[in-house]
């Protein structure tokens, strides 16, 4: 905690004001008694809220779980739960007893110690930072030892002063929470606006259609069907039943419903993904299965993996690297600007368009690549389809039925249906989508900055509270009145 602690506040060991991980007399409870059950997920990070509605019979939790009672303070001891602030004061419980994860330390305040005072103290960022430095164990499984809590110092005040400090903390937090709630509503609405923009883009509702503009100008236009013909459309052999059953589980490539088929705007057409490349037989490619993770190094040729591909962007911090000599064996999988990379596992179909600085990078087996002919389909438009089209999501979902995990492959992606508008309309759609996304992303950045600021303010309030600068102690007030 801060070194500028009010000099008039006596400090005590935390173990002198709370019982750490108190034992429970299990013989006092019937096996068929219903008790509250609190897994780690039921404690919300950073807010002090916890869900205690889940119940189990005492017999099923009396061994292998951590017992606690109303008024106890739960302190998550494992990383990253502790760093994220998974702490809470236990509320009213079913039959006055609860059990939870073994990754909780339990702090039971002594008489004259307000549980909320203890909670705010141990949940402060300063205390958590100090606890993180004292963690023990292997990476990914580090825990705060009980010895740290025993040795930690906490300021001890009169009970009335504790309550006054807690009341002021909660008054200021209440105002802050209202602002944070408003920011989160804005954030959620921005997400909806983004989704609505993509949906409108692929349904012909975002900009005027080429057909409408041409009629107004009394001119003709090139319909999307002409784009496919000029792209040297080839016959599309259907997958065999044996192959379809093996690849898609459902036994066929999901087809558009009659309702979906009838909804295309004038001048648009349905196209298979494979028709959008200059070479339909190789329009979709999968990364090399023979690329080995043990060959990755700290530097070399960048390799994009499934974790790199987010919706519409790349998280390049997660990329791998291959030595140039090994990378030479994978020249066929070099990325070019305008390639659209898709995830084939995890969140299936998530995609982003490769940029100029990613030229000649590589991709792993968990990614699929589509290289559309820009004279037929703009890469940015294809990305918009996958983010905004309901039928694309339905097709990918249905195609994965029967598999043990979500999956994607070249044949499935190649035969998905894309609503294709005329080229001039694609250009206007992409420009309008990018304009709206630019505004939305700017607003999102402002919201995130304010949320970060709110978190700093919250920690500042706690810092002031436990350094004697938030409210005056009763003894200080009495001295002030006496002087008056």
C-alpha positions as a Markdown table, in Angstrom:
| # | Residue | x | y | z |
|---|---|---|---|---|
| 1 | Unk | 0.0 | 0.0 | 0.0 |
| 2 | Unk | 1.1 | 3.7 | -0.4 |
| 3 | Unk | 4.0 | 4.8 | 1.8 |
| 4 | Unk | 2.2 | 8.1 | 2.6 |
| 5 | Unk | -0.3 | 6.4 | 4.9 |
| 6 | Unk | -1.7 | 8.8 | 7.5 |
| 7 | Unk | 0.8 | 8.9 | 10.4 |
| 8 | Unk | -2.0 | 8.8 | 12.9 |
| 9 | Unk | -3.3 | 5.5 | 11.6 |
| 10 | Unk | -2.0 | 2.5 | 13.5 |
| 11 | Unk | -0.9 | -0.4 | 11.2 |
| 12 | Unk | -1.5 | -4.1 | 12.1 |
| 13 | Unk | -0.8 | -7.4 | 10.4 |
| 14 | Unk | -3.8 | -8.4 | 8.3 |
| 15 | Unk | -3.8 | -11.7 | 10.2 |
| 16 | Unk | -4.4 | -9.8 | 13.4 |
| 17 | Unk | -7.7 | -8.3 | 12.2 |
| 18 | Unk | -9.0 | -11.3 | 10.1 |
| 19 | Unk | -9.0 | -15.1 | 10.3 |
| 20 | Unk | -7.3 | -16.4 | 7.2 |
| 21 | Unk | -9.0 | -19.5 | 5.7 |
| 22 | Unk | -10.9 | -20.4 | 8.8 |
| 23 | Unk | -11.8 | -24.1 | 9.3 |
| 24 | Unk | -15.4 | -25.3 | 9.2 |
| 25 | Unk | -17.0 | -27.8 | 11.6 |
| 26 | Unk | -18.5 | -30.0 | 9.0 |
| 27 | Unk | -20.2 | -32.2 | 11.6 |
| 28 | Unk | -22.7 | -29.4 | 12.2 |
| 29 | Unk | -24.3 | -29.8 | 8.7 |
| 30 | Unk | -26.5 | -32.4 | 7.1 |
| 31 | Unk | -25.4 | -34.0 | 3.9 |
| 32 | Unk | -28.7 | -33.2 | 2.2 |
| 33 | Unk | -28.6 | -29.5 | 3.2 |
| 34 | Unk | -28.6 | -27.1 | 0.3 |
| 35 | Unk | -25.8 | -24.6 | 0.3 |
| 36 | Unk | -24.6 | -21.8 | -1.9 |
| 37 | Unk | -22.0 | -22.7 | -4.5 |
| 38 | Unk | -19.7 | -20.1 | -6.0 |
| 39 | Unk | -17.2 | -21.0 | -8.8 |
| 40 | Unk | -14.5 | -18.5 | -9.7 |
| 41 | Unk | -16.6 | -17.4 | -12.7 |
| 42 | Unk | -19.4 | -16.2 | -10.3 |
| 43 | Unk | -17.2 | -13.5 | -8.9 |
| 44 | Unk | -17.0 | -10.5 | -11.2 |
| 45 | Unk | -13.6 | -9.0 | -11.8 |
| 46 | Unk | -13.1 | -5.5 | -10.4 |
| 47 | Unk | -16.6 | -4.8 | -9.2 |
| 48 | Unk | -17.0 | -6.8 | -6.0 |
| 49 | Unk | -20.1 | -8.4 | -7.3 |
| 50 | Unk | -20.7 | -12.1 | -6.9 |
| 51 | Unk | -23.5 | -14.5 | -7.9 |
| 52 | Unk | -24.7 | -16.9 | -5.1 |
| 53 | Unk | -27.9 | -18.3 | -6.6 |
| 54 | Unk | -26.3 | -21.6 | -7.5 |
| 55 | Unk | -26.8 | -24.3 | -4.9 |
| 56 | Unk | -25.5 | -27.8 | -4.2 |
| 57 | Unk | -26.0 | -30.4 | -1.5 |
| 58 | Unk | -23.5 | -30.2 | 1.3 |
| 59 | Unk | -22.4 | -33.8 | 0.6 |
| 60 | Unk | -21.1 | -32.9 | -2.8 |
| 61 | Unk | -19.1 | -29.9 | -1.8 |
| 62 | Unk | -17.8 | -30.6 | 1.7 |
| 63 | Unk | -14.6 | -32.1 | 0.3 |
| 64 | Unk | -12.5 | -30.3 | -2.3 |
| 65 | Unk | -14.0 | -26.9 | -2.0 |
| 66 | Unk | -13.5 | -23.7 | 0.1 |
| 67 | Unk | -16.1 | -22.9 | 2.8 |
| 68 | Unk | -17.2 | -19.4 | 3.7 |
| 69 | Unk | -19.9 | -17.5 | 5.4 |
| 70 | Unk | -21.8 | -14.2 | 5.0 |
| 71 | Unk | -19.5 | -11.2 | 5.6 |
| 72 | Unk | -16.3 | -13.1 | 4.7 |
| 73 | Unk | -14.0 | -11.5 | 2.0 |
| 74 | Unk | -13.1 | -13.8 | -0.9 |
| 75 | Unk | -9.7 | -13.1 | -2.4 |
| 76 | Unk | -8.8 | -14.9 | -5.7 |
| 77 | Unk | -5.2 | -16.2 | -5.2 |
| 78 | Unk | -4.5 | -17.6 | -8.7 |
| 79 | Unk | -3.2 | -15.6 | -11.7 |
| 80 | Unk | -4.8 | -13.9 | -13.6 |
| 81 | Unk | -7.9 | -13.8 | -11.4 |
| 82 | Unk | -6.1 | -12.0 | -8.6 |
| 83 | Unk | -4.6 | -9.4 | -10.9 |
| 84 | Unk | -8.0 | -8.8 | -12.5 |
| 85 | Unk | -9.5 | -8.1 | -9.1 |
| 86 | Unk | -11.8 | -11.1 | -8.4 |
| 87 | Unk | -12.5 | -10.2 | -4.8 |
| 88 | Unk | -15.9 | -9.7 | -3.0 |
| 89 | Unk | -17.7 | -9.5 | 0.3 |
| 90 | Unk | -19.9 | -12.6 | 0.7 |
| 91 | Unk | -23.6 | -11.7 | 0.7 |
| 92 | Unk | -26.5 | -13.6 | 2.2 |
| 93 | Unk | -26.1 | -17.3 | 1.5 |
| 94 | Unk | -28.5 | -20.3 | 1.3 |
| 95 | Unk | -28.6 | -21.8 | 4.8 |
| 96 | Unk | -25.9 | -19.3 | 5.8 |
| 97 | Unk | -23.1 | -21.4 | 4.3 |
| 98 | Unk | -21.3 | -21.4 | 1.0 |
| 99 | Unk | -18.5 | -23.3 | -0.9 |
| 100 | Unk | -16.5 | -22.2 | -3.8 |
| 101 | Unk | -13.3 | -22.6 | -5.8 |
| 102 | Unk | -10.2 | -23.8 | -4.0 |
| 103 | Unk | -8.5 | -20.8 | -5.6 |
| 104 | Unk | -10.0 | -18.4 | -3.1 |
| 105 | Unk | -8.4 | -17.2 | 0.1 |
| 106 | Unk | -11.1 | -16.5 | 2.8 |
| 107 | Unk | -10.6 | -13.5 | 5.0 |
| 108 | Unk | -13.1 | -13.4 | 8.0 |
| 109 | Unk | -12.9 | -10.0 | 9.7 |
| 110 | Unk | -12.8 | -9.9 | 13.5 |
| 111 | Unk | -15.4 | -8.0 | 15.6 |
| 112 | Unk | -15.0 | -4.3 | 15.0 |
| 113 | Unk | -13.6 | -4.7 | 11.5 |
| 114 | Unk | -15.9 | -3.7 | 8.6 |
| 115 | Unk | -15.8 | -6.4 | 5.9 |
| 116 | Unk | -16.1 | -3.7 | 3.2 |
| 117 | Unk | -13.2 | -1.8 | 4.6 |
| 118 | Unk | -11.1 | -5.0 | 4.3 |
| 119 | Unk | -12.4 | -5.7 | 0.8 |
| 120 | Unk | -11.6 | -2.2 | -0.6 |
| 121 | Unk | -8.1 | -2.5 | 1.0 |
| 122 | Unk | -7.2 | -5.9 | -0.5 |
| 123 | Unk | -8.9 | -5.2 | -3.9 |
| 124 | Unk | -7.0 | -1.9 | -4.5 |
| 125 | Unk | -4.5 | -2.0 | -7.3 |
| 126 | Unk | -1.6 | -1.2 | -5.0 |
| 127 | Unk | -2.3 | -4.2 | -2.8 |
| 128 | Unk | -2.8 | -6.5 | -5.8 |
| 129 | Unk | 0.4 | -5.3 | -7.4 |
| 130 | Unk | 2.3 | -6.1 | -4.2 |
| 131 | Unk | 0.6 | -9.5 | -4.0 |
| 132 | Unk | 1.5 | -10.2 | -7.6 |
| 133 | Unk | 5.2 | -9.7 | -6.7 |
| 134 | Unk | 4.9 | -12.3 | -4.0 |
| 135 | Unk | 3.2 | -15.0 | -6.1 |
| 136 | Unk | 4.8 | -18.4 | -6.1 |
| 137 | Unk | 4.5 | -21.4 | -8.5 |
| 138 | Unk | 4.9 | -22.2 | -12.2 |
| 139 | Unk | 4.1 | -19.8 | -15.0 |
| 140 | Unk | 0.4 | -19.8 | -15.6 |
| 141 | Unk | -0.3 | -21.3 | -12.2 |
| 142 | Unk | 1.1 | -18.7 | -9.9 |
| 143 | Unk | -0.7 | -18.1 | -6.6 |
| 144 | Unk | -0.6 | -15.7 | -3.7 |
| 145 | Unk | 0.6 | -17.6 | -0.7 |
| 146 | Unk | -1.2 | -17.3 | 2.6 |
| 147 | Unk | 2.1 | -16.2 | 4.1 |
| 148 | Unk | 1.8 | -12.9 | 2.1 |
| 149 | Unk | -1.6 | -12.2 | 3.6 |
| 150 | Unk | -0.4 | -13.0 | 7.1 |
| 151 | Unk | 2.4 | -10.5 | 6.8 |
| 152 | Unk | 0.5 | -7.7 | 5.0 |
| 153 | Unk | -0.1 | -4.5 | 6.9 |
| 154 | Unk | -3.5 | -2.8 | 7.1 |
| 155 | Unk | -4.4 | 0.5 | 8.7 |
| 156 | Unk | -6.7 | 0.0 | 11.6 |
| 157 | Unk | -9.2 | 2.7 | 12.6 |
| 158 | Unk | -12.2 | 3.0 | 14.9 |
| 159 | Unk | -15.2 | 1.1 | 13.5 |
| 160 | Unk | -17.1 | 4.4 | 12.9 |
| 161 | Unk | -14.2 | 5.8 | 10.9 |
| 162 | Unk | -14.1 | 2.6 | 8.8 |
| 163 | Unk | -17.8 | 2.9 | 8.0 |
| 164 | Unk | -17.4 | 6.6 | 7.1 |
| 165 | Unk | -14.5 | 5.8 | 4.8 |
| 166 | Unk | -16.4 | 2.9 | 3.2 |
| 167 | Unk | -19.5 | 5.2 | 2.8 |
| 168 | Unk | -17.4 | 7.9 | 1.0 |
| 169 | Unk | -15.8 | 5.3 | -1.2 |
| 170 | Unk | -19.1 | 3.9 | -2.2 |
| 171 | Unk | -20.6 | 7.3 | -2.8 |
| 172 | Unk | -17.9 | 8.3 | -5.2 |
| 173 | Unk | -17.9 | 4.8 | -6.8 |
| 174 | Unk | -21.6 | 5.1 | -7.4 |
| 175 | Unk | -21.1 | 8.3 | -9.4 |
| 176 | Unk | -18.3 | 6.7 | -11.3 |
| 177 | Unk | -20.3 | 3.5 | -11.9 |
| 178 | Unk | -23.1 | 5.6 | -13.5 |
| 179 | Unk | -20.6 | 7.2 | -15.9 |
| 180 | Unk | -19.0 | 3.8 | -16.7 |
| 181 | Unk | -22.5 | 2.3 | -17.4 |
| 182 | Unk | -23.2 | 5.1 | -19.8 |
| 183 | Unk | -19.9 | 4.5 | -21.6 |
| 184 | Unk | -20.6 | 0.8 | -21.8 |
| 185 | Unk | -24.0 | 1.5 | -23.3 |
| 186 | Unk | -22.3 | 3.7 | -25.9 |
| 187 | Unk | -19.8 | 1.0 | -26.6 |
| 188 | Unk | -22.6 | -1.6 | -27.1 |
| 189 | Unk | -24.5 | 0.8 | -29.4 |
| 190 | Unk | -21.3 | 1.4 | -31.5 |
| 191 | Unk | -21.0 | -2.4 | -31.9 |
| 192 | Unk | -24.6 | -2.5 | -33.1 |
| 193 | Unk | -24.1 | 0.4 | -35.5 |
| 194 | Unk | -21.1 | -1.4 | -37.0 |
| 195 | Unk | -23.1 | -4.6 | -37.4 |
| 196 | Unk | -25.9 | -2.7 | -39.0 |
| 197 | Unk | -23.5 | -1.0 | -41.5 |
| 198 | Unk | -22.2 | -4.4 | -42.6 |
| 199 | Unk | -25.7 | -5.9 | -42.9 |
| 200 | Unk | -26.9 | -3.0 | -45.0 |
| 201 | Unk | -23.8 | -3.2 | -47.1 |
| 202 | Unk | -24.4 | -6.8 | -48.2 |
| 203 | Unk | -28.2 | -6.3 | -48.6 |
| 204 | Unk | -28.0 | -3.4 | -51.0 |
| 205 | Unk | -29.3 | -0.9 | -48.5 |
| 206 | Unk | -26.1 | 1.1 | -47.7 |
| 207 | Unk | -25.7 | 3.1 | -50.9 |
| 208 | Unk | -27.9 | 3.6 | -54.0 |
| 209 | Unk | -27.7 | 0.6 | -56.3 |
| 210 | Unk | -26.1 | 0.9 | -59.7 |
| 211 | Unk | -29.5 | 0.0 | -61.2 |
| 212 | Unk | -31.2 | 3.0 | -59.5 |
| 213 | Unk | -28.4 | 5.4 | -60.5 |
| 214 | Unk | -28.4 | 4.2 | -64.1 |
| 215 | Unk | -32.1 | 4.6 | -64.4 |
| 216 | Unk | -31.9 | 8.2 | -63.1 |
| 217 | Unk | -29.1 | 9.0 | -65.6 |
| 218 | Unk | -30.8 | 7.1 | -68.4 |
| 219 | Unk | -27.7 | 5.0 | -68.9 |
| 220 | Unk | -27.0 | 1.3 | -69.0 |
| 221 | Unk | -24.7 | -0.5 | -66.5 |
| 222 | Unk | -22.7 | -3.7 | -66.2 |
| 223 | Unk | -24.6 | -6.1 | -64.0 |
| 224 | Unk | -22.8 | -8.5 | -61.7 |
| 225 | Unk | -23.5 | -11.4 | -64.0 |
| 226 | Unk | -21.2 | -9.8 | -66.5 |
| 227 | Unk | -18.4 | -9.6 | -63.9 |
| 228 | Unk | -18.6 | -13.4 | -63.5 |
| 229 | Unk | -18.6 | -13.9 | -67.3 |
| 230 | Unk | -15.6 | -11.6 | -67.8 |
| 231 | Unk | -13.8 | -13.5 | -65.0 |
| 232 | Unk | -13.8 | -16.5 | -67.2 |
| 233 | Unk | -16.4 | -18.5 | -65.3 |
| 234 | Unk | -16.0 | -22.2 | -65.5 |
| 235 | Unk | -18.3 | -25.1 | -64.8 |
| 236 | Unk | -18.8 | -25.8 | -61.1 |
| 237 | Unk | -18.6 | -29.5 | -60.4 |
| 238 | Unk | -20.6 | -30.6 | -57.4 |
| 239 | Unk | -18.7 | -32.3 | -54.6 |
| 240 | Unk | -19.2 | -36.0 | -54.5 |
| 241 | Unk | -21.4 | -37.5 | -51.8 |
| 242 | Unk | -18.4 | -39.3 | -50.3 |
| 243 | Unk | -16.3 | -36.2 | -50.2 |
| 244 | Unk | -19.0 | -34.0 | -48.9 |
| 245 | Unk | -19.8 | -36.4 | -46.0 |
| 246 | Unk | -16.2 | -36.6 | -45.0 |
| 247 | Unk | -15.6 | -32.8 | -45.2 |
| 248 | Unk | -18.8 | -31.3 | -43.9 |
| 249 | Unk | -20.4 | -33.9 | -41.7 |
| 250 | Unk | -23.9 | -32.7 | -42.7 |
| 251 | Unk | -23.5 | -34.5 | -46.0 |
| 252 | Unk | -23.8 | -31.5 | -48.3 |
| 253 | Unk | -22.9 | -27.9 | -48.8 |
| 254 | Unk | -25.7 | -25.8 | -47.2 |
| 255 | Unk | -27.9 | -24.2 | -49.9 |
| 256 | Unk | -29.6 | -20.9 | -49.9 |
| 257 | Unk | -33.3 | -20.9 | -49.0 |
| 258 | Unk | -35.9 | -19.6 | -51.5 |
| 259 | Unk | -36.4 | -16.6 | -49.4 |
| 260 | Unk | -32.7 | -15.8 | -49.4 |
| 261 | Unk | -32.5 | -16.3 | -53.2 |
| 262 | Unk | -35.3 | -13.8 | -53.8 |
| 263 | Unk | -33.8 | -11.0 | -51.8 |
| 264 | Unk | -31.0 | -9.8 | -54.1 |
| 265 | Unk | -31.2 | -6.2 | -55.3 |
| 266 | Unk | -31.5 | -5.5 | -59.0 |
| 267 | Unk | -28.2 | -6.0 | -60.8 |
| 268 | Unk | -26.8 | -8.3 | -58.2 |
| 269 | Unk | -26.1 | -12.0 | -58.5 |
| 270 | Unk | -25.2 | -14.9 | -56.3 |
| 271 | Unk | -21.6 | -16.2 | -56.8 |
| 272 | Unk | -19.6 | -19.0 | -55.3 |
| 273 | Unk | -16.4 | -17.8 | -53.6 |
| 274 | Unk | -14.4 | -19.9 | -56.1 |
| 275 | Unk | -15.9 | -17.9 | -58.9 |
| 276 | Unk | -14.4 | -14.7 | -57.6 |
| 277 | Unk | -10.7 | -15.6 | -58.2 |
| 278 | Unk | -9.0 | -15.5 | -61.6 |
| 279 | Unk | -8.4 | -19.2 | -61.2 |
| 280 | Unk | -11.5 | -20.9 | -59.8 |
| 281 | Unk | -9.7 | -24.2 | -59.3 |
| 282 | Unk | -7.2 | -22.5 | -57.0 |
| 283 | Unk | -9.3 | -19.6 | -55.7 |
| 284 | Unk | -9.0 | -20.9 | -52.1 |
| 285 | Unk | -5.9 | -22.2 | -50.5 |
| 286 | Unk | -5.1 | -23.6 | -47.1 |
| 287 | Unk | -1.8 | -23.0 | -45.3 |
| 288 | Unk | 0.9 | -25.7 | -45.2 |
| 289 | Unk | 0.3 | -28.6 | -42.8 |
| 290 | Unk | 4.0 | -29.4 | -42.9 |
| 291 | Unk | 5.0 | -26.1 | -41.2 |
| 292 | Unk | 6.3 | -27.0 | -37.7 |
| 293 | Unk | 6.0 | -24.9 | -34.6 |
| 294 | Unk | 9.4 | -26.0 | -33.4 |
| 295 | Unk | 10.9 | -24.2 | -36.4 |
| 296 | Unk | 9.6 | -20.8 | -35.3 |
| 297 | Unk | 12.2 | -18.2 | -34.1 |
| 298 | Unk | 12.2 | -14.7 | -32.7 |
| 299 | Unk | 13.0 | -13.2 | -36.0 |
| 300 | Unk | 12.7 | -14.1 | -39.7 |
| 301 | Unk | 9.8 | -14.2 | -42.2 |
| 302 | Unk | 6.6 | -13.3 | -40.4 |
| 303 | Unk | 3.9 | -16.0 | -40.2 |
| 304 | Unk | 0.3 | -15.2 | -39.5 |
| 305 | Unk | -1.6 | -17.7 | -37.4 |
| 306 | Unk | -5.3 | -18.1 | -36.4 |
| 307 | Unk | -4.8 | -15.8 | -33.4 |
| 308 | Unk | -3.6 | -13.0 | -35.6 |
| 309 | Unk | -6.8 | -12.8 | -37.6 |
| 310 | Unk | -9.5 | -10.6 | -36.0 |
| 311 | Unk | -12.6 | -9.2 | -37.6 |
| 312 | Unk | -11.3 | -6.8 | -40.3 |
| 313 | Unk | -7.8 | -6.5 | -38.8 |
| 314 | Unk | -4.6 | -8.4 | -37.9 |
| 315 | Unk | -3.2 | -8.6 | -34.4 |
| 316 | Unk | 0.5 | -8.8 | -35.5 |
| 317 | Unk | 1.7 | -9.1 | -31.9 |
| 318 | Unk | 0.8 | -12.8 | -32.1 |
| 319 | Unk | 2.6 | -13.6 | -35.3 |
| 320 | Unk | 5.4 | -16.2 | -35.5 |
| 321 | Unk | 8.6 | -16.1 | -37.5 |
| 322 | Unk | 10.4 | -18.6 | -39.7 |
| 323 | Unk | 14.1 | -18.5 | -40.7 |
| 324 | Unk | 14.4 | -17.4 | -44.4 |
| 325 | Unk | 15.9 | -20.7 | -45.4 |
| 326 | Unk | 13.0 | -22.7 | -44.1 |
| 327 | Unk | 10.5 | -20.2 | -45.4 |
| 328 | Unk | 11.8 | -20.9 | -48.9 |
| 329 | Unk | 10.0 | -24.2 | -48.8 |
| 330 | Unk | 6.7 | -22.5 | -48.4 |
| 331 | Unk | 6.8 | -20.0 | -51.3 |
| 332 | Unk | 3.4 | -21.1 | -52.5 |
| 333 | Unk | 1.9 | -19.8 | -49.3 |
| 334 | Unk | 3.3 | -16.3 | -49.5 |
| 335 | Unk | 0.7 | -13.6 | -48.8 |
| 336 | Unk | 0.0 | -10.8 | -51.3 |
| 337 | Unk | -1.8 | -7.5 | -50.6 |
| 338 | Unk | -5.5 | -7.9 | -51.2 |
| 339 | Unk | -5.5 | -11.6 | -50.1 |
| 340 | Unk | -8.4 | -12.3 | -47.7 |
| 341 | Unk | -7.4 | -14.6 | -44.9 |
| 342 | Unk | -10.0 | -16.7 | -43.1 |
| 343 | Unk | -9.8 | -18.6 | -39.8 |
| 344 | Unk | -10.7 | -22.3 | -40.2 |
| 345 | Unk | -10.9 | -23.2 | -36.5 |
| 346 | Unk | -12.1 | -21.4 | -33.4 |
| 347 | Unk | -14.3 | -18.6 | -34.6 |
| 348 | Unk | -14.9 | -20.0 | -38.1 |
| 349 | Unk | -14.9 | -17.5 | -41.0 |
| 350 | Unk | -13.3 | -14.5 | -39.2 |
| 351 | Unk | -11.4 | -12.7 | -41.9 |
| 352 | Unk | -9.2 | -9.7 | -42.7 |
| 353 | Unk | -7.6 | -8.3 | -45.8 |
| 354 | Unk | -3.8 | -8.4 | -46.2 |
| 355 | Unk | -2.1 | -5.0 | -46.5 |
| 356 | Unk | 0.9 | -3.9 | -48.5 |
| 357 | Unk | 3.4 | -4.3 | -45.7 |
| 358 | Unk | 2.5 | -7.9 | -45.3 |
| 359 | Unk | 3.6 | -8.8 | -48.8 |
| 360 | Unk | 5.4 | -12.2 | -48.9 |
| 361 | Unk | 4.5 | -13.1 | -45.3 |
| 362 | Unk | 3.4 | -16.7 | -44.7 |
| 363 | Unk | 0.3 | -18.3 | -43.2 |
| 364 | Unk | -0.2 | -21.4 | -41.1 |
| 365 | Unk | -2.4 | -24.4 | -41.7 |
| 366 | Unk | -5.2 | -23.0 | -39.5 |
| 367 | Unk | -5.8 | -20.2 | -42.1 |
| 368 | Unk | -7.4 | -20.2 | -45.5 |
| 369 | Unk | -6.6 | -17.7 | -48.2 |
| 370 | Unk | -8.9 | -16.3 | -50.9 |
| 371 | Unk | -7.2 | -14.2 | -53.7 |
| 372 | Unk | -10.1 | -12.5 | -55.4 |
| 373 | Unk | -9.8 | -10.9 | -58.8 |
| 374 | Unk | -10.1 | -7.2 | -58.0 |
| 375 | Unk | -11.9 | -6.7 | -61.3 |
| 376 | Unk | -14.6 | -9.0 | -60.2 |
| 377 | Unk | -14.8 | -8.7 | -56.4 |
| 378 | Unk | -13.0 | -6.2 | -54.1 |
| 379 | Unk | -11.3 | -7.9 | -51.2 |
| 380 | Unk | -12.8 | -5.3 | -48.8 |
| 381 | Unk | -16.3 | -6.1 | -50.1 |
| 382 | Unk | -15.7 | -9.9 | -49.6 |
| 383 | Unk | -14.6 | -9.2 | -46.0 |
| 384 | Unk | -17.9 | -7.2 | -45.5 |
| 385 | Unk | -19.9 | -10.1 | -46.7 |
| 386 | Unk | -18.5 | -12.4 | -44.1 |
| 387 | Unk | -19.0 | -9.9 | -41.3 |
| 388 | Unk | -22.5 | -8.8 | -42.3 |
| 389 | Unk | -24.2 | -11.7 | -44.0 |
| 390 | Unk | -26.6 | -13.8 | -42.0 |
| 391 | Unk | -26.7 | -16.6 | -44.6 |
| 392 | Unk | -22.9 | -16.9 | -44.6 |
| 393 | Unk | -23.0 | -17.5 | -40.8 |
| 394 | Unk | -25.8 | -20.0 | -41.3 |
| 395 | Unk | -23.9 | -21.8 | -44.0 |
| 396 | Unk | -20.7 | -22.1 | -42.0 |
| 397 | Unk | -22.6 | -23.2 | -38.9 |
| 398 | Unk | -24.6 | -25.9 | -40.8 |
| 399 | Unk | -21.6 | -27.1 | -42.7 |
| 400 | Unk | -19.8 | -27.9 | -39.4 |
| 401 | Unk | -22.7 | -30.0 | -38.0 |
| 402 | Unk | -21.4 | -33.4 | -37.0 |
| 403 | Unk | -17.8 | -32.4 | -36.3 |
| 404 | Unk | -16.3 | -32.4 | -32.8 |
| 405 | Unk | -15.1 | -28.8 | -33.2 |
| 406 | Unk | -15.8 | -25.9 | -35.5 |
| 407 | Unk | -13.9 | -26.4 | -38.7 |
| 408 | Unk | -13.5 | -24.9 | -42.1 |
| 409 | Unk | -11.8 | -26.2 | -45.3 |
| 410 | Unk | -11.0 | -25.1 | -48.9 |
| 411 | Unk | -14.0 | -26.9 | -50.4 |
| 412 | Unk | -16.5 | -25.5 | -48.0 |
| 413 | Unk | -15.2 | -21.9 | -48.4 |
| 414 | Unk | -15.0 | -22.3 | -52.2 |
| 415 | Unk | -18.7 | -23.2 | -52.5 |
| 416 | Unk | -20.2 | -20.6 | -50.1 |
| 417 | Unk | -22.6 | -18.1 | -51.7 |
| 418 | Unk | -21.7 | -14.5 | -51.9 |
| 419 | Unk | -24.2 | -11.7 | -52.9 |
| 420 | Unk | -22.3 | -9.9 | -55.6 |
| 421 | Unk | -23.1 | -6.3 | -56.7 |
| 422 | Unk | -21.8 | -4.5 | -59.8 |
| 423 | Unk | -18.2 | -3.2 | -59.5 |
| 424 | Unk | -19.1 | 0.5 | -59.3 |
| 425 | Unk | -21.6 | -0.3 | -56.5 |
| 426 | Unk | -18.9 | -2.4 | -54.7 |
| 427 | Unk | -16.6 | 0.6 | -54.8 |
| 428 | Unk | -19.3 | 2.8 | -53.3 |
| 429 | Unk | -20.2 | 0.2 | -50.7 |
| 430 | Unk | -16.5 | -0.2 | -49.6 |
| 431 | Unk | -16.0 | 3.5 | -49.4 |
| 432 | Unk | -19.1 | 4.1 | -47.3 |
| 433 | Unk | -18.3 | 1.2 | -45.0 |
| 434 | Unk | -14.8 | 2.5 | -44.4 |
| 435 | Unk | -16.2 | 6.0 | -43.8 |
| 436 | Unk | -18.6 | 4.7 | -41.2 |
| 437 | Unk | -16.0 | 2.4 | -39.6 |
| 438 | Unk | -13.6 | 5.3 | -39.3 |
| 439 | Unk | -16.2 | 7.3 | -37.3 |
| 440 | Unk | -17.1 | 4.3 | -35.2 |
| 441 | Unk | -13.5 | 3.4 | -34.4 |
| 442 | Unk | -12.7 | 7.0 | -33.5 |
| 443 | Unk | -15.7 | 7.0 | -31.0 |
| 444 | Unk | -14.7 | 3.6 | -29.7 |
| 445 | Unk | -11.2 | 4.9 | -29.0 |
| 446 | Unk | -12.7 | 7.8 | -27.1 |
| 447 | Unk | -14.9 | 5.5 | -25.1 |
| 448 | Unk | -12.0 | 3.2 | -24.3 |
| 449 | Unk | -9.8 | 6.1 | -23.2 |
| 450 | Unk | -12.6 | 7.3 | -20.8 |
| 451 | Unk | -13.1 | 3.8 | -19.4 |
| 452 | Unk | -9.4 | 3.6 | -18.7 |
| 453 | Unk | -9.6 | 7.0 | -17.1 |
| 454 | Unk | -12.5 | 5.8 | -15.0 |
| 455 | Unk | -10.4 | 2.9 | -13.7 |
| 456 | Unk | -7.6 | 5.2 | -12.8 |
| 457 | Unk | -10.0 | 7.4 | -10.9 |
| 458 | Unk | -11.3 | 4.4 | -9.1 |
| 459 | Unk | -7.8 | 3.5 | -7.9 |
| 460 | Unk | -7.1 | 7.1 | -7.0 |
| 461 | Unk | -10.2 | 7.1 | -4.7 |
| 462 | Unk | -8.9 | 3.9 | -3.0 |
| 463 | Unk | -5.4 | 5.4 | -2.7 |
| 464 | Unk | -6.8 | 8.5 | -1.1 |
| 465 | Unk | -9.0 | 6.5 | 1.2 |
| 466 | Unk | -6.2 | 4.4 | 2.7 |
| 467 | Unk | -3.7 | 7.3 | 2.9 |
| 468 | Unk | -6.1 | 9.4 | 5.0 |
| 469 | Unk | -7.0 | 11.9 | 2.3 |
| 470 | Unk | -10.6 | 10.9 | 1.4 |
| 471 | Unk | -12.3 | 11.8 | 4.7 |
| 472 | Unk | -11.2 | 13.1 | 8.1 |
| 473 | Unk | -11.0 | 10.7 | 11.0 |
| 474 | Unk | -13.4 | 11.2 | 13.9 |
| 475 | Unk | -10.5 | 12.2 | 16.1 |
| 476 | Unk | -9.4 | 14.8 | 13.6 |
| 477 | Unk | -12.9 | 16.2 | 13.4 |
| 478 | Unk | -13.1 | 16.4 | 17.2 |
| 479 | Unk | -9.9 | 18.3 | 17.3 |
| 480 | Unk | -11.2 | 20.7 | 14.6 |
| 481 | Unk | -14.4 | 21.3 | 16.6 |
| 482 | Unk | -12.4 | 21.8 | 19.8 |
| 483 | Unk | -10.3 | 24.5 | 18.2 |
| 484 | Unk | -13.4 | 26.1 | 16.8 |
